[in-house]
Amino acid sequence: MSTETNRFSNTLHENQNKNWVRAIDSSKIINWIDDLFKILFPEKALETIQIEMLLDRNKANFITILSEIVKDKTANEILDDAEAFYTGLPELYHSMQKDAQAILDTDPAADCIQEIINSYPGFFAIEVYRIANAIASRTSCLLPRILTEYAHSKTGIDIHPSATIDVPFMIDHGTGIVIGETTIIGKYVSIYQGVTLGALQVEKSMQEKKRHPTVEDHVIIYANATILGGSTIIGNHSIVGGNTFITKSVNPYSFVMQSNKNTVLNQQEIKDINFFSI
């Protein structure tokens, strides 16, 4: 072994002992959430005894994951957290059903619940968020963030696990959506691809403050709209048009749209315009 390799190996060893490590193999977490989804939304109906056995095994895997990743709690406290999560699972499942039904009721391209469960990235991202959020309410460990980043990698939808999102919530298409940590979203809100619910400025000193907007009930936010700021409130029943940029609150029942107008020309009447000139 060369001197340089030996020196670098020592450096790695020293830093790894100072917590420069991943803490857990994320594939264990991905397998756990995938198995949970297969229990909640299986390919075909399962017998009650099968469901009970699968839930018990899933719960045991969850406890193992928490035991590996949570270092500031006793074994009994970890068991309490796991018990609380699985006790709350029926309510989470009911919320997921409401989300799926709302998507079916509002999206003209949706034909059945099975289509939404199998193929809607927005539904997957929302439900992983709901699970991650339930865990985040009990523990500050890495697990919730790893879960939502898994959904982010699969769907292009970035929802912080500590955001507050009521039921039902609808995402259509979804690619490029960002929902920040202190965002609050009410009931029956629909958002489209490219929407950002973000902070006006990013400074570490603002970590404990509300940095992201509040979206009240029955709001629709169309593609690529950007809404920023912790004091920004989108009033209930408002419609936010595509490509809008909002940093101030909007009253209920508002319609926000870009003031710029598109110019429509008749090609047959225009022959001498160079559309590629700078």
C-alpha positions as CSV (number, residue, x, y, z in Angstrom):
1,M,0.0,0.0,0.0
2,S,1.4,3.4,-1.0
3,T,2.0,6.1,1.5
4,E,-0.7,8.3,0.0
5,T,-3.3,5.6,0.2
6,N,-2.4,4.9,3.8
7,R,-2.6,8.6,4.7
8,F,-6.0,9.0,2.9
9,S,-7.3,5.8,4.6
10,N,-6.4,7.3,8.0
11,T,-8.1,10.5,7.1
12,L,-11.2,8.7,6.1
13,H,-11.1,6.6,9.3
14,E,-10.8,9.7,11.5
15,N,-13.6,11.6,9.8
16,Q,-15.9,8.6,9.8
17,N,-15.5,8.5,13.5
18,K,-16.6,12.1,13.6
19,N,-20.0,11.2,12.0
20,W,-19.0,11.6,8.3
21,V,-21.1,8.5,7.6
22,R,-24.4,7.7,6.0
23,A,-25.7,6.2,9.3
24,I,-27.8,3.5,7.5
25,D,-28.0,1.7,4.2
26,S,-30.9,3.5,2.5
27,S,-31.9,0.4,0.5
28,K,-33.3,-1.0,3.8
29,I,-35.6,2.0,4.1
30,I,-36.6,1.8,0.4
31,N,-37.5,-1.9,0.8
32,W,-39.5,-1.1,3.9
33,I,-41.6,1.6,2.3
34,D,-42.1,-0.4,-0.9
35,D,-43.3,-3.4,1.2
36,L,-45.7,-1.1,3.1
37,F,-47.2,0.1,-0.1
38,K,-47.7,-3.4,-1.3
39,I,-49.7,-4.1,1.9
40,L,-51.8,-1.0,1.6
41,F,-52.3,-1.2,-2.2
42,P,-51.6,-4.8,-3.3
43,E,-51.9,-6.3,-6.8
44,K,-54.9,-8.2,-5.6
45,A,-57.0,-8.4,-2.4
46,L,-55.3,-10.2,0.5
47,E,-56.8,-12.3,3.2
48,T,-57.0,-10.7,6.7
49,I,-54.6,-13.2,8.1
50,Q,-52.1,-12.4,5.3
51,I,-52.4,-8.7,6.0
52,E,-51.8,-9.2,9.7
53,M,-48.7,-11.3,9.1
54,L,-47.3,-8.8,6.5
55,L,-47.9,-5.8,8.9
56,D,-46.2,-7.6,11.7
57,R,-43.1,-8.3,9.6
58,N,-43.2,-4.7,8.2
59,K,-43.4,-3.4,11.8
60,A,-40.4,-5.6,12.8
61,N,-38.3,-4.2,9.9
62,F,-39.4,-0.6,10.9
63,I,-38.2,-1.2,14.5
64,T,-34.8,-2.5,13.1
65,I,-34.4,0.6,11.0
66,L,-35.2,2.9,13.8
67,S,-32.8,1.1,16.1
68,E,-30.0,1.5,13.6
69,I,-30.7,5.2,12.8
70,V,-31.9,6.7,16.1
71,K,-29.1,7.1,18.6
72,D,-30.7,9.5,21.1
73,K,-33.6,7.2,22.3
74,T,-33.8,4.1,24.4
75,A,-35.0,0.8,23.0
76,N,-38.4,1.3,24.8
77,E,-38.8,4.8,23.3
78,I,-38.1,3.4,19.8
79,L,-40.7,0.7,20.4
80,D,-43.2,3.4,21.5
81,D,-42.5,5.4,18.3
82,A,-43.1,2.3,16.2
83,E,-46.3,1.4,18.0
84,A,-47.5,5.0,17.6
85,F,-46.8,4.9,13.8
86,Y,-48.7,1.6,13.2
87,T,-51.5,2.7,15.5
88,G,-51.9,5.8,13.3
89,L,-51.7,3.8,10.0
90,P,-55.5,3.3,9.6
91,E,-55.9,7.1,9.6
92,L,-53.0,7.6,7.2
93,Y,-54.6,5.0,4.9
94,H,-57.9,6.8,5.0
95,S,-56.1,10.1,4.0
96,M,-54.5,8.3,1.1
97,Q,-57.9,7.1,-0.1
98,K,-59.2,10.6,0.1
99,D,-56.2,11.9,-1.9
100,A,-56.7,9.2,-4.6
101,Q,-60.5,9.8,-4.8
102,A,-60.0,13.6,-5.1
103,I,-57.6,13.1,-8.0
104,L,-60.1,10.8,-9.7
105,D,-62.9,13.3,-9.2
106,T,-60.9,16.3,-10.5
107,D,-58.6,15.0,-13.2
108,P,-60.4,14.3,-16.5
109,A,-57.6,12.1,-17.7
110,A,-58.1,9.7,-14.7
111,D,-60.3,6.7,-15.4
112,C,-60.1,4.6,-12.2
113,I,-58.5,4.4,-8.8
114,Q,-56.2,1.6,-10.0
115,E,-54.7,4.0,-12.6
116,I,-53.9,6.5,-9.9
117,I,-52.4,4.0,-7.5
118,N,-50.2,2.4,-10.2
119,S,-49.2,5.3,-12.4
120,Y,-49.7,8.8,-10.8
121,P,-46.4,10.2,-9.6
122,G,-48.2,12.9,-7.6
123,F,-50.1,10.3,-5.7
124,F,-47.0,8.4,-4.8
125,A,-45.1,11.5,-3.7
126,I,-48.0,12.7,-1.5
127,E,-48.4,9.3,0.2
128,V,-44.7,8.9,0.9
129,Y,-44.8,12.4,2.3
130,R,-47.7,11.5,4.6
131,I,-45.8,8.5,6.0
132,A,-42.6,10.5,6.4
133,N,-44.5,13.3,8.1
134,A,-46.1,10.9,10.6
135,I,-42.7,9.6,11.4
136,A,-41.2,13.2,11.6
137,S,-43.8,14.1,14.2
138,R,-42.3,11.5,16.5
139,T,-38.6,11.6,15.8
140,S,-36.1,14.0,14.2
141,C,-34.0,11.2,12.7
142,L,-32.9,10.9,9.1
143,L,-35.7,8.5,8.1
144,P,-38.4,11.0,7.1
145,R,-36.0,12.9,4.8
146,I,-34.6,9.7,3.2
147,L,-38.2,8.6,2.4
148,T,-39.2,11.9,0.8
149,E,-36.0,12.0,-1.2
150,Y,-36.7,8.5,-2.4
151,A,-40.1,9.8,-3.7
152,H,-38.2,12.9,-5.1
153,S,-35.8,10.6,-7.1
154,K,-38.7,8.6,-8.5
155,T,-41.1,11.4,-9.3
156,G,-39.2,14.7,-9.5
157,I,-41.5,16.0,-6.8
158,D,-39.7,17.5,-3.7
159,I,-41.9,17.7,-0.6
160,H,-40.2,18.3,2.8
161,P,-41.4,15.8,5.4
162,S,-42.1,18.6,7.9
163,A,-44.5,20.5,5.6
164,T,-48.1,20.6,6.8
165,I,-50.5,19.4,4.1
166,D,-54.2,18.8,4.8
167,V,-56.5,16.2,3.1
168,P,-57.2,15.8,0.3
169,F,-54.3,17.1,-1.7
170,M,-53.9,16.8,-5.5
171,I,-50.8,17.0,-7.7
172,D,-51.2,16.7,-11.4
173,H,-48.2,15.7,-13.5
174,G,-45.9,17.0,-10.8
175,T,-42.4,17.1,-12.2
176,G,-40.3,20.0,-10.7
177,I,-42.7,20.7,-7.8
178,V,-40.9,22.0,-4.6
179,I,-42.8,22.3,-1.3
180,G,-40.6,23.7,1.5
181,E,-40.3,22.7,5.2
182,T,-42.6,25.3,6.7
183,T,-45.3,25.3,4.0
184,I,-48.9,25.0,5.1
185,I,-51.4,23.7,2.6
186,G,-55.2,23.4,3.3
187,K,-57.9,21.0,2.1
188,Y,-58.8,20.4,-1.6
189,V,-55.7,22.2,-3.0
190,S,-54.5,21.2,-6.5
191,I,-51.0,22.1,-7.8
192,Y,-49.4,21.4,-11.2
193,Q,-45.9,20.7,-12.5
194,G,-43.1,23.1,-11.8
195,V,-44.8,24.9,-8.8
196,T,-42.4,26.2,-6.1
197,L,-43.6,27.0,-2.6
198,G,-40.4,28.4,-1.3
199,A,-38.6,30.9,0.9
200,L,-37.8,34.5,-0.1
201,Q,-34.3,34.1,1.2
202,V,-32.1,31.2,2.4
203,E,-30.2,31.9,5.6
204,K,-29.3,29.5,8.3
205,S,-30.3,32.0,11.0
206,M,-34.0,31.6,9.7
207,Q,-34.0,27.9,10.5
208,E,-36.6,28.2,13.3
209,K,-38.8,30.7,11.5
210,K,-41.7,30.2,9.1
211,R,-40.1,30.7,5.7
212,H,-42.6,29.2,3.2
213,P,-46.1,30.3,2.2
214,T,-49.5,29.3,3.4
215,V,-52.1,28.0,0.8
216,E,-55.6,28.0,2.1
217,D,-58.5,25.6,1.2
218,H,-59.7,25.0,-2.4
219,V,-56.8,26.7,-4.1
220,I,-55.6,25.8,-7.6
221,I,-51.9,26.6,-8.6
222,Y,-51.1,26.1,-12.2
223,A,-47.8,25.1,-13.8
224,N,-44.5,26.9,-13.0
225,A,-46.0,29.4,-10.5
226,T,-43.6,30.5,-7.8
227,I,-44.9,31.6,-4.4
228,L,-42.4,32.7,-1.8
229,G,-42.2,33.9,1.8
230,G,-43.4,32.8,5.2
231,S,-45.9,35.6,5.5
232,T,-47.4,35.0,2.1
233,I,-50.9,33.6,2.2
234,I,-52.9,32.5,-0.8
235,G,-56.5,33.0,0.2
236,N,-59.1,30.2,-0.1
237,H,-60.8,29.5,-3.4
238,S,-58.1,31.4,-5.3
239,I,-56.6,30.5,-8.7
240,V,-53.0,31.1,-9.4
241,G,-52.2,31.2,-13.1
242,G,-49.1,29.6,-14.7
243,N,-45.7,31.3,-14.6
244,T,-46.8,33.8,-11.9
245,F,-44.4,35.1,-9.3
246,I,-45.9,35.9,-5.9
247,T,-44.3,37.3,-2.8
248,K,-47.3,39.1,-1.2
249,S,-50.6,37.7,0.2
250,V,-53.6,37.2,-2.1
251,N,-57.2,37.6,-0.9
252,P,-59.7,34.8,-1.0
253,Y,-61.4,34.2,-4.3
254,S,-58.6,35.9,-6.2
255,F,-57.5,35.1,-9.8
256,V,-53.7,35.8,-10.3
257,M,-52.3,35.8,-13.8
258,Q,-49.4,37.1,-15.8
259,S,-49.9,40.6,-17.3
260,N,-47.7,39.9,-20.3
261,K,-49.7,39.1,-23.4
262,N,-48.8,36.7,-26.2
263,T,-48.7,38.1,-29.7
264,V,-50.6,36.0,-32.2
265,L,-49.8,36.6,-35.9
266,N,-51.2,35.2,-39.1
267,Q,-48.3,33.5,-40.9
268,Q,-49.9,34.0,-44.3
269,E,-50.0,37.8,-43.8
270,I,-46.4,38.1,-42.5
271,K,-43.6,37.3,-45.0
272,D,-40.8,39.7,-44.3
273,I,-40.3,39.3,-40.5
274,N,-37.1,37.6,-39.4
275,F,-38.1,35.7,-36.3
276,F,-34.5,34.7,-35.5
277,S,-33.1,38.2,-35.4
278,I,-31.5,39.3,-32.1
